[in-house]
Amino acid sequence: MTKRRLYGCRGLGYSPAQSLFTHVNELSLVLGLPPILVGRALPFLTVFNDHPTVDFLIAVPEVVAALPGMTRPL
């Protein structure tokens, strides 16, 4: 069964866009992802913004701490 048909069978009025996300909230539109997982992941996600690095001025502390050479603030 195609992805388009899977979404239709679930009664969803949309199908996979087959393109990049333009906003992190689009993750909630992915078929089969539990809302609790999406909610817990959202603070750590971003979409591609043409910059290959993390903006540590706006990233949550857990993301900054995961960067090489960085440590979690006290």
Phi and psi in radians as a Rosetta constraint file:
Dihedral C 1 N 2 CA 2 C 2 CIRCULARHARMONIC -1.317 0.35
Dihedral N 2 CA 2 C 2 N 3 CIRCULARHARMONIC 2.796 0.35
Dihedral C 2 N 3 CA 3 C 3 CIRCULARHARMONIC -1.062 0.35
Dihedral N 3 CA 3 C 3 N 4 CIRCULARHARMONIC -0.694 0.35
Dihedral C 3 N 4 CA 4 C 4 CIRCULARHARMONIC -1.030 0.35
Dihedral N 4 CA 4 C 4 N 5 CIRCULARHARMONIC -0.753 0.35
Dihedral C 4 N 5 CA 5 C 5 CIRCULARHARMONIC -1.207 0.35
Dihedral N 5 CA 5 C 5 N 6 CIRCULARHARMONIC -0.654 0.35
Dihedral C 5 N 6 CA 6 C 6 CIRCULARHARMONIC -1.029 0.35
Dihedral N 6 CA 6 C 6 N 7 CIRCULARHARMONIC -0.788 0.35
Dihedral C 6 N 7 CA 7 C 7 CIRCULARHARMONIC -1.135 0.35
Dihedral N 7 CA 7 C 7 N 8 CIRCULARHARMONIC -0.716 0.35
Dihedral C 7 N 8 CA 8 C 8 CIRCULARHARMONIC -1.107 0.35
Dihedral N 8 CA 8 C 8 N 9 CIRCULARHARMONIC -0.719 0.35
Dihedral C 8 N 9 CA 9 C 9 CIRCULARHARMONIC -1.124 0.35
Dihedral N 9 CA 9 C 9 N 10 CIRCULARHARMONIC -0.463 0.35
Dihedral C 9 N 10 CA 10 C 10 CIRCULARHARMONIC -1.462 0.35
Dihedral N 10 CA 10 C 10 N 11 CIRCULARHARMONIC 0.010 0.35
Dihedral C 10 N 11 CA 11 C 11 CIRCULARHARMONIC 1.378 0.35
Dihedral N 11 CA 11 C 11 N 12 CIRCULARHARMONIC 0.293 0.35
Dihedral C 11 N 12 CA 12 C 12 CIRCULARHARMONIC -1.472 0.35
Dihedral N 12 CA 12 C 12 N 13 CIRCULARHARMONIC 2.455 0.35
Dihedral C 12 N 13 CA 13 C 13 CIRCULARHARMONIC -1.528 0.35
Dihedral N 13 CA 13 C 13 N 14 CIRCULARHARMONIC 0.322 0.35
Dihedral C 13 N 14 CA 14 C 14 CIRCULARHARMONIC -2.518 0.35
Dihedral N 14 CA 14 C 14 N 15 CIRCULARHARMONIC 2.886 0.35
Dihedral C 14 N 15 CA 15 C 15 CIRCULARHARMONIC -2.290 0.35
Dihedral N 15 CA 15 C 15 N 16 CIRCULARHARMONIC 2.941 0.35
Dihedral C 15 N 16 CA 16 C 16 CIRCULARHARMONIC -1.003 0.35
Dihedral N 16 CA 16 C 16 N 17 CIRCULARHARMONIC 2.375 0.35
Dihedral C 16 N 17 CA 17 C 17 CIRCULARHARMONIC -1.369 0.35
Dihedral N 17 CA 17 C 17 N 18 CIRCULARHARMONIC -0.339 0.35
Dihedral C 17 N 18 CA 18 C 18 CIRCULARHARMONIC 1.004 0.35
Dihedral N 18 CA 18 C 18 N 19 CIRCULARHARMONIC 0.671 0.35
Dihedral C 18 N 19 CA 19 C 19 CIRCULARHARMONIC -2.578 0.35
Dihedral N 19 CA 19 C 19 N 20 CIRCULARHARMONIC 3.118 0.35
Dihedral C 19 N 20 CA 20 C 20 CIRCULARHARMONIC -1.175 0.35
Dihedral N 20 CA 20 C 20 N 21 CIRCULARHARMONIC 2.608 0.35
Dihedral C 20 N 21 CA 21 C 21 CIRCULARHARMONIC -1.209 0.35
Dihedral N 21 CA 21 C 21 N 22 CIRCULARHARMONIC 2.479 0.35
Dihedral C 21 N 22 CA 22 C 22 CIRCULARHARMONIC -1.764 0.35
Dihedral N 22 CA 22 C 22 N 23 CIRCULARHARMONIC -0.231 0.35
Dihedral C 22 N 23 CA 23 C 23 CIRCULARHARMONIC -2.632 0.35
Dihedral N 23 CA 23 C 23 N 24 CIRCULARHARMONIC 2.525 0.35
Dihedral C 23 N 24 CA 24 C 24 CIRCULARHARMONIC -1.082 0.35
Dihedral N 24 CA 24 C 24 N 25 CIRCULARHARMONIC -0.479 0.35
Dihedral C 24 N 25 CA 25 C 25 CIRCULARHARMONIC -1.154 0.35
Dihedral N 25 CA 25 C 25 N 26 CIRCULARHARMONIC -0.254 0.35
Dihedral C 25 N 26 CA 26 C 26 CIRCULARHARMONIC -1.143 0.35
Dihedral N 26 CA 26 C 26 N 27 CIRCULARHARMONIC -0.322 0.35
Dihedral C 26 N 27 CA 27 C 27 CIRCULARHARMONIC -1.014 0.35
Dihedral N 27 CA 27 C 27 N 28 CIRCULARHARMONIC -0.568 0.35
Dihedral C 27 N 28 CA 28 C 28 CIRCULARHARMONIC -1.193 0.35
Dihedral N 28 CA 28 C 28 N 29 CIRCULARHARMONIC -0.217 0.35
Dihedral C 28 N 29 CA 29 C 29 CIRCULARHARMONIC -1.540 0.35
Dihedral N 29 CA 29 C 29 N 30 CIRCULARHARMONIC -0.121 0.35
Dihedral C 29 N 30 CA 30 C 30 CIRCULARHARMONIC -1.319 0.35
Dihedral N 30 CA 30 C 30 N 31 CIRCULARHARMONIC 2.165 0.35
Dihedral C 30 N 31 CA 31 C 31 CIRCULARHARMONIC -1.051 0.35
Dihedral N 31 CA 31 C 31 N 32 CIRCULARHARMONIC 2.262 0.35
Dihedral C 31 N 32 CA 32 C 32 CIRCULARHARMONIC 1.644 0.35
Dihedral N 32 CA 32 C 32 N 33 CIRCULARHARMONIC -0.167 0.35
Dihedral C 32 N 33 CA 33 C 33 CIRCULARHARMONIC -1.466 0.35
Dihedral N 33 CA 33 C 33 N 34 CIRCULARHARMONIC 2.134 0.35
Dihedral C 33 N 34 CA 34 C 34 CIRCULARHARMONIC -1.136 0.35
Dihedral N 34 CA 34 C 34 N 35 CIRCULARHARMONIC 2.416 0.35
Dihedral C 34 N 35 CA 35 C 35 CIRCULARHARMONIC -0.952 0.35
Dihedral N 35 CA 35 C 35 N 36 CIRCULARHARMONIC -0.609 0.35
Dihedral C 35 N 36 CA 36 C 36 CIRCULARHARMONIC -1.123 0.35
Dihedral N 36 CA 36 C 36 N 37 CIRCULARHARMONIC -0.666 0.35
Dihedral C 36 N 37 CA 37 C 37 CIRCULARHARMONIC -1.166 0.35
Dihedral N 37 CA 37 C 37 N 38 CIRCULARHARMONIC -0.781 0.35
Dihedral C 37 N 38 CA 38 C 38 CIRCULARHARMONIC -1.054 0.35
Dihedral N 38 CA 38 C 38 N 39 CIRCULARHARMONIC -0.817 0.35
Dihedral C 38 N 39 CA 39 C 39 CIRCULARHARMONIC -1.055 0.35
Dihedral N 39 CA 39 C 39 N 40 CIRCULARHARMONIC -0.686 0.35
Dihedral C 39 N 40 CA 40 C 40 CIRCULARHARMONIC -1.306 0.35
Dihedral N 40 CA 40 C 40 N 41 CIRCULARHARMONIC -0.496 0.35
Dihedral C 40 N 41 CA 41 C 41 CIRCULARHARMONIC -1.450 0.35
Dihedral N 41 CA 41 C 41 N 42 CIRCULARHARMONIC -0.524 0.35
Dihedral C 41 N 42 CA 42 C 42 CIRCULARHARMONIC -0.895 0.35
Dihedral N 42 CA 42 C 42 N 43 CIRCULARHARMONIC -0.727 0.35
Dihedral C 42 N 43 CA 43 C 43 CIRCULARHARMONIC -1.089 0.35
Dihedral N 43 CA 43 C 43 N 44 CIRCULARHARMONIC -0.310 0.35
Dihedral C 43 N 44 CA 44 C 44 CIRCULARHARMONIC -1.825 0.35
Dihedral N 44 CA 44 C 44 N 45 CIRCULARHARMONIC 0.076 0.35
Dihedral C 44 N 45 CA 45 C 45 CIRCULARHARMONIC -1.891 0.35
Dihedral N 45 CA 45 C 45 N 46 CIRCULARHARMONIC 2.725 0.35
Dihedral C 45 N 46 CA 46 C 46 CIRCULARHARMONIC -2.586 0.35
Dihedral N 46 CA 46 C 46 N 47 CIRCULARHARMONIC 2.928 0.35
Dihedral C 46 N 47 CA 47 C 47 CIRCULARHARMONIC -1.867 0.35
Dihedral N 47 CA 47 C 47 N 48 CIRCULARHARMONIC 2.798 0.35
Dihedral C 47 N 48 CA 48 C 48 CIRCULARHARMONIC -1.065 0.35
Dihedral N 48 CA 48 C 48 N 49 CIRCULARHARMONIC 2.260 0.35
Dihedral C 48 N 49 CA 49 C 49 CIRCULARHARMONIC -2.189 0.35
Dihedral N 49 CA 49 C 49 N 50 CIRCULARHARMONIC 0.400 0.35
Dihedral C 49 N 50 CA 50 C 50 CIRCULARHARMONIC 1.260 0.35
Dihedral N 50 CA 50 C 50 N 51 CIRCULARHARMONIC 0.089 0.35
Dihedral C 50 N 51 CA 51 C 51 CIRCULARHARMONIC -2.019 0.35
Dihedral N 51 CA 51 C 51 N 52 CIRCULARHARMONIC 2.180 0.35
Dihedral C 51 N 52 CA 52 C 52 CIRCULARHARMONIC -1.391 0.35
Dihedral N 52 CA 52 C 52 N 53 CIRCULARHARMONIC 0.104 0.35
Dihedral C 52 N 53 CA 53 C 53 CIRCULARHARMONIC -2.104 0.35
Dihedral N 53 CA 53 C 53 N 54 CIRCULARHARMONIC 2.858 0.35
Dihedral C 53 N 54 CA 54 C 54 CIRCULARHARMONIC -1.467 0.35
Dihedral N 54 CA 54 C 54 N 55 CIRCULARHARMONIC 2.353 0.35
Dihedral C 54 N 55 CA 55 C 55 CIRCULARHARMONIC -1.448 0.35
Dihedral N 55 CA 55 C 55 N 56 CIRCULARHARMONIC 1.696 0.35
Dihedral C 55 N 56 CA 56 C 56 CIRCULARHARMONIC -1.222 0.35
Dihedral N 56 CA 56 C 56 N 57 CIRCULARHARMONIC -0.196 0.35
Dihedral C 56 N 57 CA 57 C 57 CIRCULARHARMONIC -1.318 0.35
Dihedral N 57 CA 57 C 57 N 58 CIRCULARHARMONIC -0.404 0.35
Dihedral C 57 N 58 CA 58 C 58 CIRCULARHARMONIC -2.059 0.35
Dihedral N 58 CA 58 C 58 N 59 CIRCULARHARMONIC -0.161 0.35
Dihedral C 58 N 59 CA 59 C 59 CIRCULARHARMONIC -1.242 0.35
Dihedral N 59 CA 59 C 59 N 60 CIRCULARHARMONIC 2.581 0.35
Dihedral C 59 N 60 CA 60 C 60 CIRCULARHARMONIC -1.177 0.35
Dihedral N 60 CA 60 C 60 N 61 CIRCULARHARMONIC 2.688 0.35
Dihedral C 60 N 61 CA 61 C 61 CIRCULARHARMONIC -0.947 0.35
Dihedral N 61 CA 61 C 61 N 62 CIRCULARHARMONIC -0.618 0.35
Dihedral C 61 N 62 CA 62 C 62 CIRCULARHARMONIC -1.130 0.35
Dihedral N 62 CA 62 C 62 N 63 CIRCULARHARMONIC -0.618 0.35
Dihedral C 62 N 63 CA 63 C 63 CIRCULARHARMONIC -1.239 0.35
Dihedral N 63 CA 63 C 63 N 64 CIRCULARHARMONIC -0.783 0.35
Dihedral C 63 N 64 CA 64 C 64 CIRCULARHARMONIC -1.054 0.35
Dihedral N 64 CA 64 C 64 N 65 CIRCULARHARMONIC -0.746 0.35
Dihedral C 64 N 65 CA 65 C 65 CIRCULARHARMONIC -1.123 0.35
Dihedral N 65 CA 65 C 65 N 66 CIRCULARHARMONIC -0.450 0.35
Dihedral C 65 N 66 CA 66 C 66 CIRCULARHARMONIC -1.416 0.35
Dihedral N 66 CA 66 C 66 N 67 CIRCULARHARMONIC -0.184 0.35
Dihedral C 66 N 67 CA 67 C 67 CIRCULARHARMONIC -1.309 0.35
Dihedral N 67 CA 67 C 67 N 68 CIRCULARHARMONIC 2.497 0.35
Dihedral C 67 N 68 CA 68 C 68 CIRCULARHARMONIC -1.006 0.35
Dihedral N 68 CA 68 C 68 N 69 CIRCULARHARMONIC 2.307 0.35
Dihedral C 68 N 69 CA 69 C 69 CIRCULARHARMONIC 1.425 0.35
Dihedral N 69 CA 69 C 69 N 70 CIRCULARHARMONIC 0.005 0.35
Dihedral C 69 N 70 CA 70 C 70 CIRCULARHARMONIC -1.832 0.35
Dihedral N 70 CA 70 C 70 N 71 CIRCULARHARMONIC 2.706 0.35
Dihedral C 70 N 71 CA 71 C 71 CIRCULARHARMONIC -2.233 0.35
Dihedral N 71 CA 71 C 71 N 72 CIRCULARHARMONIC 2.776 0.35
Dihedral C 71 N 72 CA 72 C 72 CIRCULARHARMONIC -1.229 0.35
Dihedral N 72 CA 72 C 72 N 73 CIRCULARHARMONIC 2.349 0.35
Dihedral C 72 N 73 CA 73 C 73 CIRCULARHARMONIC -1.141 0.35
Dihedral N 73 CA 73 C 73 N 74 CIRCULARHARMONIC 2.604 0.35
